[in-house]
């Protein structure tokens, strides 16, 4: 739909950012389940998701939005890192939403107007019994927040950690994502990719896109020689 | 209502035109308001409003034109900002975000203001039913505040008016305030009790000014038996709100209706408040809530664990309480984390699980209470150089901070006195001992030293 293309990325949820498409591994099993429970309204009302870049925070936040919308609720996803288009006015009176997700909250810390807006949003959502999920690259106690009232509220929630996956789990995550596209990645090909391309999940998923398109175009299965050819390795 | 059924038809059409995501994010949250001759849609905030107008206006107008029948004179679509209570959306929300105590959503004041001015205003206390005296854990740090709060319940409006609670963040001020409200309501269910955050008061006032309902606003706030406002320091710099609050306060005080307020600091220390308001805040009883000591922290953890239905062994509660000392909120957060980890991995709460769950918090504590960090923090606080603290200089301006730093190092670290002496430029352990005695004595006689000590301890433990 042409209209969808007009919407800038920040607001749009990625179609494939859903729970079933997330591979938690053992390292993130508890976190994965706790976010799912929160999205289904059976968990904590405020969840803080902490983890390094490319650890899947955005995926989980958007998955929670999808899940709430599927249940007939309303959800909004606000990426603070995309701040060119954002103003603190965004946070006014969002208590009508069943779920508010804030990604990369550290991008706005230290700015008085943002901190105050977030503080009021927190209070409003609490009063309205709405769900709030905040993500950041650091745990709440390490955020450089000036407003102590806000910091203490953030530490009061359920703080969950997302850890980088060990290599064998990265392979499994890659295979899960490929399977969703009807693409098969053999352990050999997977191991080759992890060795030669990158061990960062976002880069790996990008490579997957390239390989998927090439395999469709050439009508070939993914083999090591074919992968080498496509990626010019 | 004709508009309502019209809008429902439009929603059906619009739902087919957009992805579920777009529809749910932007169009569904719109609420319709009674407006003669037009369809008036309310967006929750300016941002949503602009977005909808920019991206969906054509589709909405088309849908309206398509469904409008001859009964409706005009098919004009207008927009506004706001929300109304009890709309399908808020009801639906509850089914998704199920919570033990769903509180009504915002806009309470507005919904009463919309009624005819003479009708009986509906007060919705917005109290959290879980915040009661029974669930409040008493300790040395909050004894006085708790006793005073119970007095207020006995004799609302009479003994301590206003009742002013101040203290650091996350120490239970809001809990105590709600406890008073809940107890007053339990004793007299018809009492008009109102709790709100200061920001809500400001927002309501602005709304009342915009919609020309300031008289209703005044009547509403002056008609309560018990008014509780949280975090009044946020009134700072908002002159019109202060004035309005000042008059509300006077009216309530005169009529012997109880006012309870909280702030993160002592009334006199709230900058940006008008003097006349500041002095009134101190008219009644002002009580501080202090950070809980270790035993209370353990008791809080055990109580919360019981409420959550979590089996928390004593040793683990003690371990958490020992390491998390800044405030009750952080303590609760730590417990939530440990319990979620146990629940979702199917493990018992053991010391390993606690350490694993609180990895980052423990690291901070260990980092913060190093002697280096104490020296750095103290030097910054007194605006002296770290090298001065370690030097042989003996001016009062240097020795006092040095003694303070040594004293804190003894209180907050496990280092021996010789180790501490060594870390301060190779001093003898008797020097450290002397410093500790000196500061202890001064803390009792000199209020500014006591404050310095408290501020520094707080800086080092948050």
Interface residues (C-beta under 8 A of the other chain):
Chain A: X1 X3 X4 X6 X7 X11 X12 X13 X29 X30 X31 X33 X34 X41 X42 X43 X44 X45 X50 X65 X66 X68 X69 X70 X71 X72 X73 X74 X75 X76 X87 X89 X90 X92 X93 X94 X95 X96 X97 X98 X99 X120 X123 X124 X126 X127 X128 X129 X130 X131 X139 X140 X141 X142 X148 X149 X151 X152 X153 X155 X156 X157 X158 X159 X160 X161
Chain B: X18 X19 X20 X21 X22 X24 X25 X28 X29 X31 X44 X45 X46 X47 X55 X83 X89 X90 X92 X93 X94 X95 X96 X97 X98 X99 X101 X102 X103 X104 X105 X106 X126 X168 X169 X170 X197 X199 X231 X264 X326 X327 X329 X330 X332 X333 X336 X337 X340 X341 X343 X344 X345 X359 X360 X361 X364 X462
